[in-house]
Amino acid sequence: MNVLGIIAGDVGGHPSACILKDGQLLAFVEEERFVRVKQALGYFPSQSIRFCLDRAGLTLADVDAIAFGWDANAYRWRFPLFLARSFVSHQLRLSRVR
């Protein structure tokens, strides 16, 4: 079973991603390595996800489960709003590059 683990938003911890295959850690990286912003708070770990998938030799279609690290009670509304805000800002950054 391939599991993509994601820490994103203001949920504690730095934005990051990892890949587990049958319980074995294949890749882990924090987003700050790619965006060159200390702790990268407020970023969605899109580049970390891509790196982990590439490192494990997988595509998103190969992922059986996605795990988000967050406290559902403490961040019930903050996390979905963060994801929406991150998606919009990521799209804006992409449109400026094109």
Helices and strands as residue ranges (DSSP letters): E 2-7, E 16-21, E 24-30, H 32-35, G 38-40, H 46-56, G 60-62, E 65-68, H 78-97
